[in-house]
Amino acid sequence: MKKTPCFSVVIVFLTTLLSCSGLNDITFTGADGFTLKGMENNSVSFSADIGVHNPSGFGFQVREVNLKTSVDGNFIGTLSSPDKVRIPARSDSSYRMNFSLEIANMLTSASTLYTLSRKKKVSVDMQGYVKTRSGLMTKRIDVHETQVIDVPSNLR
């Protein structure tokens, strides 16, 4: 019996499909090294080191970041990143990423950010999604993350 090329394609496709199931085990381990790059119109640009723990046997690429961001319970805007970062399999590292925070309401957000800049620690709540790509598969990972972070001393 002769095997058709279609059978091989189906096997490769199923293997790829199953390979993305491990992406749910990925954890965000923190953010550090914030550097303010600038402010323009209703957007704040900055960079930060983002810690990611990937215990799965599959590497992936972060393709899109879309996170509604609240600080100490006050919604300040939507966080996004133009960077496409490659996260290798079985890794626990930090990655430098550029971000843009689209301010929702300039007056209240500016007031909130000024008040927060005077604190030593703030609670950051992010809700939204991160789109990843592994091989031929694209996966949307929902994010519901709350962490207490130190306010950098150069912002105080």
LONU-518987 format. One record per atom (N, C-alpha, C, CB): residue in three letters; x, y, z; chain. Coordinates in steps of 0.001 Angstrom, whole numbers, padded with zeros to 6 digits, always signed. Glycine has a CB too. Example, Ala and Ser with C-alpha at 12.3 -4.5 7.8 and 13.67 -1.06 7.14 Angstrom:
REM residues 2
('ALA',(+013190,-005690,+007800),'A')
('ALA',(+012300,-004500,+007800),'A')
('ALA',(+013200,-003300,+007800),'A')
('ALA',(+011308,-004473,+009046),'A')
('SER',(+012850,-002250,+007080),'A')
('SER',(+013670,-001060,+007140),'A')
('SER',(+012900,+000030,+007870),'A')
('SER',(+014084,-000598,+005725),'A')
REM end
This chain:
REM residues 156
('MET',(+000834,-001178,+000000),'A')
('MET',(+000000,+000000,+000000),'A')
('MET',(+000881,+001244,+000000),'A')
('MET',(-000950,-000003,+001210),'A')
('LYS',(+000619,+002150,-000881),'A')
('LYS',(+001417,+003354,-001052),'A')
('LYS',(+000843,+004481,-000186),'A')
('LYS',(+001461,+003774,-002543),'A')
('LYS',(+001715,+005120,+000607),'A')
('LYS',(+001274,+006245,+001446),'A')
('LYS',(+001234,+007500,+000599),'A')
('LYS',(+002214,+006442,+002676),'A')
('THR',(+000210,+008300,+000788),'A')
('THR',(+000085,+009543,+000029),'A')
('THR',(+000760,+010685,+000773),'A')
('THR',(-001396,+009876,-000232),'A')
('PRO',(+001192,+011718,+000068),'A')
('PRO',(+001789,+012872,+000729),'A')
('PRO',(+000813,+013552,+001687),'A')
('PRO',(+002274,+013870,-000306),'A')
('CYS',(-000500,+013424,+001421),'A')
('CYS',(-001507,+014044,+002301),'A')
('CYS',(-001424,+013477,+003711),'A')
('CYS',(-002924,+013832,+001735),'A')
('PHE',(-001161,+012193,+003830),'A')
('PHE',(-001068,+011557,+005140),'A')
('PHE',(+000073,+012192,+005939),'A')
('PHE',(-000852,+010025,+004996),'A')
('SER',(+001200,+012432,+005297),'A')
('SER',(+002345,+013058,+005968),'A')
('SER',(+002014,+014482,+006399),'A')
('SER',(+003575,+013061,+005045),'A')
('VAL',(+001313,+015221,+005562),'A')
('VAL',(+000925,+016593,+005895),'A')
('VAL',(+000001,+016604,+007109),'A')
('VAL',(+000236,+017271,+004691),'A')
('VAL',(-000943,+015667,+007174),'A')
('VAL',(-001867,+015583,+008307),'A')
('VAL',(-001098,+015277,+009589),'A')
('VAL',(-002946,+014504,+008055),'A')
('ILE',(-000143,+014364,+009528),'A')
('ILE',(+000642,+014014,+010712),'A')
('ILE',(+001448,+015231,+011194),'A')
('ILE',(+001590,+012821,+010403),'A')
('VAL',(+002089,+015937,+010269),'A')
('VAL',(+002859,+017134,+010639),'A')
('VAL',(+001940,+018198,+011233),'A')
('VAL',(+003609,+017704,+009409),'A')
('PHE',(+000765,+018386,+010641),'A')
('PHE',(-000183,+019379,+011142),'A')
('PHE',(-000649,+019024,+012554),'A')
('PHE',(-001389,+019491,+010198),'A')
('LEU',(-000996,+017770,+012804),'A')
('LEU',(-001454,+017354,+014134),'A')
('LEU',(-000343,+017505,+015174),'A')
('LEU',(-001946,+015898,+014099),'A')
('THR',(+000878,+017188,+014796),'A')
('THR',(+002005,+017344,+015712),'A')
('THR',(+002193,+018813,+016074),'A')
('THR',(+003295,+016777,+015090),'A')
('THR',(+002105,+019686,+015091),'A')
('THR',(+002233,+021124,+015327),'A')
('THR',(+001099,+021631,+016200),'A')
('THR',(+002258,+021889,+014001),'A')
('LEU',(-000103,+021157,+015934),'A')
('LEU',(-001271,+021572,+016719),'A')
('LEU',(-001110,+021180,+018180),'A')
('LEU',(-002553,+020952,+016146),'A')
('LEU',(-000649,+019973,+018425),'A')
('LEU',(-000469,+019514,+019792),'A')
('LEU',(+000693,+020219,+020483),'A')
('LEU',(-000250,+018019,+019809),'A')
('SER',(+001666,+020677,+019701),'A')
('SER',(+002843,+021314,+020290),'A')
('SER',(+002504,+022619,+020994),'A')
('SER',(+003882,+021571,+019222),'A')
('CYS',(+001457,+023295,+020613),'A')
('CYS',(+001107,+024577,+021233),'A')
('CYS',(+000353,+024416,+022537),'A')
('CYS',(+000284,+025399,+020283),'A')
('SER',(-000026,+023194,+022889),'A')
('SER',(-000802,+023014,+024114),'A')
('SER',(+000016,+023358,+025351),'A')
('SER',(-001311,+021583,+024211),'A')
('GLY',(+001354,+023238,+025303),'A')
('GLY',(+002197,+023546,+026454),'A')
('GLY',(+002382,+025022,+026718),'A')
('GLY',(+003519,+022928,+026273),'A')
('LEU',(+001916,+025887,+025846),'A')
('LEU',(+002100,+027322,+026042),'A')
('LEU',(+001311,+027851,+027231),'A')
('LEU',(+001698,+028069,+024793),'A')
('ASN',(+000364,+027079,+027755),'A')
('ASN',(-000412,+027525,+028909),'A')
('ASN',(+000408,+027526,+030192),'A')
('ASN',(-001629,+026645,+029085),'A')
('ASP',(+001551,+026806,+030217),'A')
('ASP',(+002372,+026693,+031413),'A')
('ASP',(+003319,+027868,+031606),'A')
('ASP',(+003158,+025426,+031363),'A')
('ILE',(+003353,+028796,+030684),'A')
('ILE',(+004279,+029913,+030729),'A')
('ILE',(+003857,+030887,+031828),'A')
('ILE',(+004341,+030625,+029360),'A')
('THR',(+004846,+031378,+032583),'A')
('THR',(+004533,+032341,+033636),'A')
('THR',(+005367,+033602,+033480),'A')
('THR',(+004767,+031724,+035017),'A')
('PHE',(+004770,+034710,+033832),'A')
('PHE',(+005402,+036021,+033853),'A')
('PHE',(+006050,+036146,+035226),'A')
('PHE',(+004363,+037196,+033574),'A')
('THR',(+007350,+036365,+035280),'A')
('THR',(+008047,+036369,+036567),'A')
('THR',(+008371,+037758,+037089),'A')
('THR',(+009309,+035589,+036452),'A')
('GLY',(+008007,+038789,+036352),'A')
('GLY',(+008211,+040133,+036871),'A')
('GLY',(+008711,+041112,+035829),'A')
('GLY',(+009170,+040092,+038006),'A')
('ALA',(+008759,+042363,+036234),'A')
('ALA',(+009248,+043440,+035367),'A')
('ALA',(+010237,+044266,+036168),'A')
('ALA',(+008072,+044334,+034828),'A')
('ASP',(+011302,+044673,+035500),'A')
('ASP',(+012355,+045418,+036187),'A')
('ASP',(+013051,+046328,+035178),'A')
('ASP',(+013379,+044452,+036866),'A')
('GLY',(+013849,+047249,+035640),'A')
('GLY',(+014658,+048093,+034772),'A')
('GLY',(+013864,+049001,+033858),'A')
('GLY',(+015537,+047249,+033954),'A')
('PHE',(+012856,+049663,+034401),'A')
('PHE',(+012036,+050575,+033601),'A')
('PHE',(+012861,+051782,+033153),'A')
('PHE',(+010801,+051039,+034403),'A')
('THR',(+012738,+052126,+031875),'A')
('THR',(+013399,+053307,+031337),'A')
('THR',(+012383,+054106,+030529),'A')
('THR',(+014629,+052916,+030461),'A')
('LEU',(+012116,+055324,+030960),'A')
('LEU',(+011183,+056193,+030254),'A')
('LEU',(+011852,+056702,+028988),'A')
('LEU',(+010724,+057375,+031152),'A')
('LYS',(+011176,+056520,+027841),'A')
('LYS',(+011751,+056955,+026561),'A')
('LYS',(+011161,+058270,+026082),'A')
('LYS',(+011536,+055891,+025503),'A')
('GLY',(+009911,+058535,+026453),'A')
('GLY',(+009323,+059801,+026043),'A')
('GLY',(+007820,+059800,+026128),'A')
('GLY',(+009739,+060132,+024656),'A')
('MET',(+007265,+060999,+025922),'A')
('MET',(+005823,+061177,+025923),'A')
('MET',(+005459,+061964,+024681),'A')
('MET',(+005329,+061898,+027219),'A')
('GLU',(+004409,+061509,+024008),'A')
('GLU',(+003954,+062190,+022811),'A')
('GLU',(+002443,+062046,+022720),'A')
('GLU',(+004648,+061625,+021541),'A')
('ASN',(+001757,+063168,+022539),'A')
('ASN',(+000289,+063200,+022501),'A')
('ASN',(-000263,+062487,+023722),'A')
('ASN',(-000253,+062546,+021198),'A')
('ASN',(-000996,+061407,+023536),'A')
('ASN',(-001566,+060682,+024675),'A')
('ASN',(-000886,+059329,+024866),'A')
('ASN',(-003074,+060488,+024483),'A')
('SER',(+000417,+059276,+024613),'A')
('SER',(+001157,+058022,+024689),'A')
('SER',(+002455,+058201,+025470),'A')
('SER',(+001453,+057491,+023285),'A')
('VAL',(+002755,+057217,+026306),'A')
('VAL',(+004013,+057185,+027055),'A')
('VAL',(+004805,+055990,+026557),'A')
('VAL',(+003768,+057102,+028609),'A')
('SER',(+006039,+056217,+026120),'A')
('SER',(+006906,+055144,+025632),'A')
('SER',(+007966,+054832,+026683),'A')
('SER',(+007571,+055535,+024282),'A')
('PHE',(+008179,+053538,+026918),'A')
('PHE',(+009200,+053115,+027868),'A')
('PHE',(+009680,+051719,+027508),'A')
('PHE',(+008659,+053150,+029316),'A')
('SER',(+010750,+051300,+028144),'A')
('SER',(+011234,+049938,+027965),'A')
('SER',(+011393,+049315,+029347),'A')
('SER',(+012584,+049908,+027165),'A')
('ALA',(+011376,+047989,+029376),'A')
('ALA',(+011501,+047265,+030643),'A')
('ALA',(+012024,+045863,+030372),'A')
('ALA',(+010140,+047206,+031391),'A')
('ASP',(+012639,+045282,+031389),'A')
('ASP',(+013058,+043889,+031329),'A')
('ASP',(+011898,+043048,+031843),'A')
('ASP',(+014369,+043639,+032164),'A')
('ILE',(+011401,+042148,+030998),'A')
('ILE',(+010259,+041307,+031341),'A')
('ILE',(+010747,+039880,+031559),'A')
('ILE',(+009169,+041357,+030229),'A')
('GLY',(+010490,+039345,+032745),'A')
('GLY',(+010885,+037982,+033069),'A')
('GLY',(+009835,+036986,+032611),'A')
('GLY',(+011125,+037840,+034565),'A')
('VAL',(+010273,+035930,+031909),'A')
('VAL',(+009369,+034902,+031409),'A')
('VAL',(+009970,+033531,+031712),'A')
('VAL',(+009112,+035075,+029879),'A')
('HIS',(+009154,+032653,+032289),'A')
('HIS',(+009550,+031267,+032550),'A')
('HIS',(+008775,+030376,+031592),'A')
('HIS',(+009284,+030858,+034048),'A')
('ASN',(+009489,+029690,+030689),'A')
('ASN',(+008875,+028796,+029701),'A')
('ASN',(+009367,+027367,+029954),'A')
('ASN',(+009213,+029253,+028236),'A')
('PRO',(+008605,+026573,+030741),'A')
('PRO',(+009036,+025198,+031031),'A')
('PRO',(+008742,+024218,+029896),'A')
('PRO',(+008365,+024712,+032291),'A')
('SER',(+007966,+024638,+028912),'A')
('SER',(+007583,+023727,+027832),'A')
('SER',(+008756,+023461,+026896),'A')
('SER',(+006403,+024300,+027043),'A')
('GLY',(+008639,+022431,+026126),'A')
('GLY',(+009669,+022049,+025174),'A')
('GLY',(+009573,+022781,+023854),'A')
('GLY',(+009607,+020591,+024929),'A')
('PHE',(+008763,+023819,+023802),'A')
('PHE',(+008542,+024543,+022556),'A')
('PHE',(+008822,+026023,+022747),'A')
('PHE',(+007110,+024332,+022053),'A')
('GLY',(+009622,+026571,+021855),'A')
('GLY',(+009859,+027997,+021849),'A')
('GLY',(+008713,+028688,+021133),'A')
('GLY',(+011207,+028331,+021186),'A')
('PHE',(+008602,+029984,+021334),'A')
('PHE',(+007543,+030748,+020684),'A')
('PHE',(+007994,+032184,+020515),'A')
('PHE',(+006228,+030681,+021492),'A')
('GLN',(+007242,+032926,+019751),'A')
('GLN',(+007517,+034339,+019533),'A')
('GLN',(+006308,+035146,+019994),'A')
('GLN',(+007845,+034625,+018036),'A')
('VAL',(+006563,+036176,+020792),'A')
('VAL',(+005503,+037100,+021201),'A')
('VAL',(+005238,+037999,+020003),'A')
('VAL',(+005904,+037941,+022494),'A')
('ARG',(+003995,+037992,+019507),'A')
('ARG',(+003641,+038748,+018304),'A')
('ARG',(+002868,+040031,+018595),'A')
('ARG',(+002831,+037881,+017388),'A')
('GLU',(+002013,+039999,+019614),'A')
('GLU',(+001169,+041166,+019907),'A')
('GLU',(+000870,+041207,+021398),'A')
('GLU',(-000155,+041124,+019085),'A')
('VAL',(+000890,+042401,+021956),'A')
('VAL',(+000564,+042622,+023364),'A')
('VAL',(-000548,+043658,+023412),'A')
('VAL',(+001823,+043091,+024191),'A')
('ASN',(-001634,+043356,+024133),'A')
('ASN',(-002751,+044283,+024287),'A')
('ASN',(-003294,+044095,+025701),'A')
('ASN',(-003873,+044038,+023194),'A')
('LEU',(-002911,+044992,+026596),'A')
('LEU',(-003260,+044846,+028009),'A')
('LEU',(-003876,+046131,+028561),'A')
('LEU',(-002021,+044462,+028826),'A')
('LYS',(-005077,+046026,+029089),'A')
('LYS',(-005718,+047139,+029803),'A')
('LYS',(-005013,+047233,+031157),'A')
('LYS',(-007302,+046922,+029970),'A')
('THR',(-004510,+048416,+031480),'A')
('THR',(-003654,+048564,+032645),'A')
('THR',(-004270,+049496,+033681),'A')
('THR',(-002289,+049079,+032227),'A')
('SER',(-004313,+049002,+034913),'A')
('SER',(-004772,+049798,+036056),'A')
('SER',(-003654,+049822,+037084),'A')
('SER',(-006098,+049217,+036674),'A')
('VAL',(-003471,+050966,+037714),'A')
('VAL',(-002463,+051101,+038755),'A')
('VAL',(-003162,+051550,+040021),'A')
('VAL',(-001340,+052101,+038343),'A')
('ASP',(-002990,+050780,+041082),'A')
('ASP',(-003666,+051020,+042362),'A')
('ASP',(-005168,+051232,+042171),'A')
('ASP',(-003053,+052237,+043066),'A')
('GLY',(-005772,+050461,+041287),'A')
('GLY',(-007211,+050494,+041054),'A')
('GLY',(-007690,+051555,+040086),'A')
('GLY',(-007894,+050686,+042325),'A')
('ASN',(-006802,+052375,+039566),'A')
('ASN',(-007177,+053437,+038620),'A')
('ASN',(-006768,+053040,+037208),'A')
('ASN',(-006517,+054789,+039012),'A')
('PHE',(-007744,+052958,+036304),'A')
('PHE',(-007446,+052615,+034907),'A')
('PHE',(-006672,+053762,+034272),'A')
('PHE',(-008756,+052320,+034104),'A')
('ILE',(-005506,+053429,+033692),'A')
('ILE',(-004710,+054494,+033083),'A')
('ILE',(-004609,+054378,+031562),'A')
('ILE',(-003328,+054492,+033676),'A')
('GLY',(-004785,+053168,+031006),'A')
('GLY',(-004720,+053056,+029549),'A')
('GLY',(-004421,+051650,+029074),'A')
('GLY',(-003682,+053989,+029012),'A')
('THR',(-004115,+051541,+027785),'A')
('THR',(-003853,+050252,+027147),'A')
('THR',(-002374,+050149,+026792),'A')
('THR',(-004733,+050071,+025881),'A')
('LEU',(-001775,+049069,+027242),'A')
('LEU',(-000361,+048823,+027026),'A')
('LEU',(-000168,+047922,+025806),'A')
('LEU',(+000276,+048188,+028278),'A')
('SER',(+000754,+048308,+024921),'A')
('SER',(+001054,+047489,+023746),'A')
('SER',(+002564,+047512,+023512),'A')
('SER',(+000281,+048004,+022479),'A')
('SER',(+003031,+046601,+022648),'A')
('SER',(+004453,+046540,+022335),'A')
('SER',(+004646,+046278,+020848),'A')
('SER',(+005151,+045451,+023172),'A')
('PRO',(+005518,+047056,+020205),'A')
('PRO',(+005793,+046816,+018786),'A')
('PRO',(+006812,+045692,+018579),'A')
('PRO',(+006299,+048096,+018130),'A')
('ASP',(+007466,+045254,+019662),'A')
('ASP',(+008526,+044248,+019552),'A')
('ASP',(+007973,+042845,+019352),'A')
('ASP',(+009400,+044277,+020788),'A')
('LYS',(+008716,+042064,+018611),'A')
('LYS',(+008448,+040635,+018455),'A')
('LYS',(+009627,+039920,+019092),'A')
('LYS',(+008254,+040219,+016927),'A')
('VAL',(+009392,+039313,+020249),'A')
('VAL',(+010460,+038713,+021043),'A')
('VAL',(+010376,+037199,+020969),'A')
('VAL',(+010385,+039184,+022507),'A')
('ARG',(+011514,+036546,+020740),'A')
('ARG',(+011592,+035090,+020661),'A')
('ARG',(+011922,+034539,+022043),'A')
('ARG',(+012656,+034639,+019613),'A')
('ILE',(+011064,+033628,+022569),'A')
('ILE',(+011257,+032991,+023861),'A')
('ILE',(+011638,+031530,+023598),'A')
('ILE',(+009962,+033103,+024761),'A')
('PRO',(+012858,+031120,+023908),'A')
('PRO',(+013260,+029746,+023634),'A')
('PRO',(+012593,+028738,+024567),'A')
('PRO',(+014757,+029622,+023745),'A')
('ALA',(+012616,+027471,+024147),'A')
('ALA',(+012060,+026381,+024957),'A')
('ALA',(+012889,+026213,+026228),'A')
('ALA',(+012026,+025049,+024149),'A')
('ARG',(+012220,+025769,+027289),'A')
('ARG',(+012863,+025496,+028582),'A')
('ARG',(+013800,+026628,+029011),'A')
('ARG',(+013644,+024183,+028511),'A')
('SER',(+013246,+027811,+029116),'A')
('SER',(+014063,+028966,+029494),'A')
('SER',(+013426,+029720,+030652),'A')
('SER',(+014257,+029906,+028296),'A')
('ASP',(+014260,+030438,+031353),'A')
('ASP',(+013823,+031302,+032455),'A')
('ASP',(+014721,+032538,+032395),'A')
('ASP',(+013914,+030562,+033880),'A')
('SER',(+014298,+033521,+031605),'A')
('SER',(+015138,+034685,+031339),'A')
('SER',(+014323,+035963,+031315),'A')
('SER',(+015873,+034517,+030022),'A')
('SER',(+015052,+037080,+031267),'A')
('SER',(+014436,+038393,+031097),'A')
('SER',(+014707,+038882,+029687),'A')
('SER',(+014969,+039408,+032146),'A')
('TYR',(+013753,+039603,+029147),'A')
('TYR',(+013852,+040108,+027783),'A')
('TYR',(+013534,+041593,+027795),'A')
('TYR',(+012898,+039341,+026822),'A')
('ARG',(+014382,+042372,+027155),'A')
('ARG',(+014173,+043824,+027073),'A')
('ARG',(+013133,+044091,+025996),'A')
('ARG',(+015515,+044586,+026761),'A')
('MET',(+012056,+044774,+026360),'A')
('MET',(+010980,+045067,+025419),'A')
('MET',(+010621,+046543,+025490),'A')
('MET',(+009742,+044195,+025710),'A')
('ASN',(+010223,+047091,+024361),'A')
('ASN',(+009712,+048455,+024282),'A')
('ASN',(+008199,+048413,+024392),'A')
('ASN',(+010153,+049150,+022963),'A')
('PHE',(+007634,+049379,+025093),'A')
('PHE',(+006190,+049432,+025287),'A')
('PHE',(+005673,+050828,+024996),'A')
('PHE',(+005816,+049010,+026715),'A')
('SER',(+004386,+050877,+024711),'A')
('SER',(+003690,+052133,+024542),'A')
('SER',(+002402,+052048,+025355),'A')
('SER',(+003405,+052435,+023028),'A')
('LEU',(+002167,+053030,+026185),'A')
('LEU',(+000959,+053084,+026996),'A')
('LEU',(+000079,+054199,+026460),'A')
('LEU',(+001292,+053306,+028503),'A')
('GLU',(-001026,+053818,+025827),'A')
('GLU',(-001996,+054793,+025317),'A')
('GLU',(-002861,+055243,+026489),'A')
('GLU',(-002880,+054185,+024156),'A')
('ILE',(-002714,+056479,+026882),'A')
('ILE',(-003424,+057029,+028031),'A')
('ILE',(-004902,+057192,+027685),'A')
('ILE',(-002808,+058386,+028464),'A')
('ALA',(-005782,+056677,+028562),'A')
('ALA',(-007218,+056734,+028317),'A')
('ALA',(-007759,+058154,+028475),'A')
('ALA',(-007949,+055789,+029262),'A')
('ASN',(-007485,+058774,+029588),'A')
('ASN',(-007944,+060130,+029858),'A')
('ASN',(-006736,+060902,+030377),'A')
('ASN',(-009147,+060155,+030892),'A')
('MET',(-006243,+061808,+029599),'A')
('MET',(-004987,+062483,+029899),'A')
('MET',(-004993,+063173,+031265),'A')
('MET',(-004686,+063494,+028824),'A')
('LEU',(-006062,+063848,+031611),'A')
('LEU',(-006092,+064604,+032861),'A')
('LEU',(-006072,+063680,+034074),'A')
('LEU',(-007327,+065499,+032908),'A')
('THR',(-006974,+062720,+034139),'A')
('THR',(-007023,+061828,+035307),'A')
('THR',(-005814,+060894,+035345),'A')
('THR',(-008321,+061002,+035296),'A')
('SER',(-005348,+060417,+034180),'A')
('SER',(-004191,+059523,+034151),'A')
('SER',(-002925,+060255,+034581),'A')
('SER',(-004007,+058931,+032749),'A')
('ALA',(-002759,+061490,+034136),'A')
('ALA',(-001584,+062268,+034536),'A')
('ALA',(-001593,+062501,+036044),'A')
('ALA',(-001540,+063619,+033784),'A')
('SER',(-002761,+062808,+036580),'A')
('SER',(-002886,+063008,+038020),'A')
('SER',(-002555,+061716,+038772),'A')
('SER',(-004308,+063486,+038376),'A')
('THR',(-003070,+060589,+038274),'A')
('THR',(-002806,+059294,+038888),'A')
('THR',(-001327,+058948,+038809),'A')
('THR',(-003639,+058204,+038215),'A')
('LEU',(-000706,+059140,+037641),'A')
('LEU',(+000708,+058821,+037480),'A')
('LEU',(+001586,+059707,+038377),'A')
('LEU',(+001120,+058982,+036010),'A')
('TYR',(+001223,+060983,+038520),'A')
('TYR',(+001984,+061863,+039399),'A')
('TYR',(+001886,+061382,+040842),'A')
('TYR',(+001481,+063313,+039282),'A')
('THR',(+000682,+061039,+041289),'A')
('THR',(+000488,+060545,+042646),'A')
('THR',(+001271,+059251,+042864),'A')
('THR',(-001006,+060321,+042928),'A')
('LEU',(+001245,+058370,+041885),'A')
('LEU',(+001938,+057086,+042007),'A')
('LEU',(+003449,+057252,+042001),'A')
('LEU',(+001523,+056158,+040881),'A')
('SER',(+003936,+058286,+041317),'A')
('SER',(+005385,+058496,+041250),'A')
('SER',(+005961,+058847,+042616),'A')
('SER',(+005715,+059602,+040248),'A')
('ARG',(+005124,+059243,+043544),'A')
('ARG',(+005573,+059603,+044892),'A')
('ARG',(+005571,+058397,+045835),'A')
('ARG',(+004684,+060707,+045462),'A')
('LYS',(+005082,+057249,+045376),'A')
('LYS',(+005027,+056049,+046209),'A')
('LYS',(+006242,+055172,+045959),'A')
('LYS',(+003739,+055260,+045940),'A')
('LYS',(+006501,+054259,+046896),'A')
('LYS',(+007607,+053318,+046730),'A')
('LYS',(+007153,+052042,+046030),'A')
('LYS',(+008219,+052978,+048086),'A')
('LYS',(+005921,+051634,+046272),'A')
('LYS',(+005377,+050421,+045653),'A')
('LYS',(+003972,+050706,+045152),'A')
('LYS',(+005370,+049229,+046656),'A')
('VAL',(+003624,+050096,+044005),'A')
('VAL',(+002278,+050245,+043456),'A')
('VAL',(+001780,+048869,+043002),'A')
('VAL',(+002262,+051270,+042266),'A')
('SER',(+000477,+048727,+042995),'A')
('SER',(-000150,+047494,+042520),'A')
('SER',(-000591,+047710,+041066),'A')
('SER',(-001370,+047086,+043432),'A')
('VAL',(-000070,+046889,+040168),'A')
('VAL',(-000379,+047003,+038746),'A')
('VAL',(-001249,+045813,+038351),'A')
('VAL',(+000929,+047061,+037880),'A')
('ASP',(-002398,+046103,+037739),'A')
('ASP',(-003327,+045072,+037276),'A')
('ASP',(-003406,+045154,+035757),'A')
('ASP',(-004747,+045244,+037925),'A')
('MET',(-003132,+044038,+035080),'A')
('MET',(-003184,+043996,+033619),'A')
('MET',(-004145,+042904,+033180),'A')
('MET',(-001775,+043757,+033017),'A')
('GLN',(-005051,+043280,+032296),'A')
('GLN',(-006010,+042331,+031762),'A')
('GLN',(-006079,+042516,+030263),'A')
('GLN',(-007403,+042508,+032410),'A')
('GLY',(-005994,+041422,+029537),'A')
('GLY',(-006029,+041480,+028088),'A')
('GLY',(-005479,+040207,+027500),'A')
('GLY',(-005251,+042677,+027575),'A')
('TYR',(-004645,+040351,+026470),'A')
('TYR',(-004115,+039154,+025820),'A')
('TYR',(-002730,+039410,+025234),'A')
('TYR',(-005068,+038679,+024722),'A')
('VAL',(-002028,+038303,+025020),'A')
('VAL',(-000753,+038295,+024325),'A')
('VAL',(-000884,+037239,+023241),'A')
('VAL',(+000464,+038002,+025302),'A')
('LYS',(-000597,+037616,+021993),'A')
('LYS',(-000632,+036644,+020894),'A')
('LYS',(+000769,+036110,+020673),'A')
('LYS',(-001191,+037283,+019586),'A')
('THR',(+000851,+034781,+020565),'A')
('THR',(+002135,+034129,+020349),'A')
('THR',(+002085,+033284,+019092),'A')
('THR',(+002522,+033269,+021558),'A')
('ARG',(+003275,+032959,+018611),'A')
('ARG',(+003370,+032094,+017434),'A')
('ARG',(+004440,+031048,+017702),'A')
('ARG',(+003697,+032917,+016139),'A')
('SER',(+004074,+029804,+017454),'A')
('SER',(+004999,+028690,+017601),'A')
('SER',(+004847,+027816,+016371),'A')
('SER',(+004733,+027878,+018920),'A')
('GLY',(+005855,+027805,+015530),'A')
('GLY',(+005755,+027045,+014286),'A')
('GLY',(+004695,+027665,+013395),'A')
('GLY',(+005428,+025561,+014567),'A')
('LEU',(+003705,+026862,+013020),'A')
('LEU',(+002623,+027351,+012168),'A')
('LEU',(+001416,+027837,+012955),'A')
('LEU',(+002195,+026272,+011220),'A')
('MET',(+001436,+027636,+014259),'A')
('MET',(+000269,+027947,+015082),'A')
('MET',(+000393,+029310,+015759),'A')
('MET',(+000069,+026867,+016133),'A')
('THR',(-000706,+030032,+015781),'A')
('THR',(-000802,+031280,+016520),'A')
('THR',(-001786,+031048,+017652),'A')
('THR',(-001248,+032474,+015598),'A')
('LYS',(-001417,+031493,+018843),'A')
('LYS',(-002276,+031270,+019998),'A')
('LYS',(-002442,+032572,+020771),'A')
('LYS',(-001698,+030164,+020910),'A')
('ARG',(-003643,+032805,+021241),'A')
('ARG',(-003943,+033979,+022061),'A')
('ARG',(-003985,+033516,+023514),'A')
('ARG',(-005306,+034661,+021632),'A')
('ILE',(-003135,+034119,+024328),'A')
('ILE',(-003075,+033774,+025745),'A')
('ILE',(-003700,+034912,+026530),'A')
('ILE',(-001608,+033506,+026212),'A')
('ASP',(-004767,+034608,+027267),'A')
('ASP',(-005417,+035622,+028091),'A')
('ASP',(-004554,+035922,+029308),'A')
('ASP',(-006827,+035161,+028524),'A')
('VAL',(-004477,+037195,+029657),'A')
('VAL',(-003668,+037644,+030780),'A')
('VAL',(-004579,+038298,+031809),'A')
('VAL',(-002556,+038626,+030315),'A')
('HIS',(-004468,+037836,+033039),'A')
('HIS',(-005135,+038444,+034191),'A')
('HIS',(-004084,+038463,+035294),'A')
('HIS',(-006461,+037646,+034628),'A')
('GLU',(-003320,+039514,+035348),'A')
('GLU',(-002135,+039560,+036202),'A')
('GLU',(-002200,+040765,+037126),'A')
('GLU',(-000851,+039605,+035352),'A')
('THR',(-001935,+040546,+038404),'A')
('THR',(-001827,+041634,+039370),'A')
('THR',(-000527,+041438,+040129),'A')
('THR',(-003060,+041674,+040344),'A')
('GLN',(+000303,+042471,+040145),'A')
('GLN',(+001572,+042394,+040876),'A')
('GLN',(+001865,+043719,+041540),'A')
('GLN',(+002728,+041999,+039940),'A')
('VAL',(+002554,+043627,+042665),'A')
('VAL',(+003050,+044819,+043340),'A')
('VAL',(+004477,+045029,+042853),'A')
('VAL',(+002981,+044682,+044917),'A')
('ILE',(+004745,+046222,+042324),'A')
('ILE',(+006094,+046500,+041802),'A')
('ILE',(+006667,+047726,+042511),'A')
('ILE',(+006063,+046727,+040252),'A')
('ASP',(+007997,+047785,+042535),'A')
('ASP',(+008701,+048929,+043098),'A')
('ASP',(+008713,+050042,+042056),'A')
('ASP',(+010154,+048546,+043533),'A')
('VAL',(+008452,+051252,+042500),'A')
('VAL',(+008532,+052418,+041621),'A')
('VAL',(+010004,+052785,+041515),'A')
('VAL',(+007666,+053630,+042162),'A')
('PRO',(+010538,+052887,+040288),'A')
('PRO',(+011959,+053243,+040143),'A')
('PRO',(+012261,+054571,+040817),'A')
('PRO',(+012351,+053310,+038660),'A')
('SER',(+013438,+054661,+041433),'A')
('SER',(+013800,+055885,+042175),'A')
('SER',(+013960,+057098,+041260),'A')
('SER',(+015097,+055662,+042950),'A')
('ASN',(+014267,+056873,+039964),'A')
('ASN',(+014410,+058020,+039059),'A')
('ASN',(+013063,+058622,+038667),'A')
('ASN',(+015163,+057604,+037806),'A')
('LEU',(+011958,+057961,+039023),'A')
('LEU',(+010632,+058519,+038760),'A')
('LEU',(+010064,+059226,+039992),'A')
('LEU',(+009676,+057415,+038307),'A')
('ARG',(+010684,+059026,+041146),'A')
('ARG',(+010200,+059655,+042375),'A')
('ARG',(+010794,+061004,+042596),'A')
('ARG',(+010491,+058795,+043551),'A')
REM end
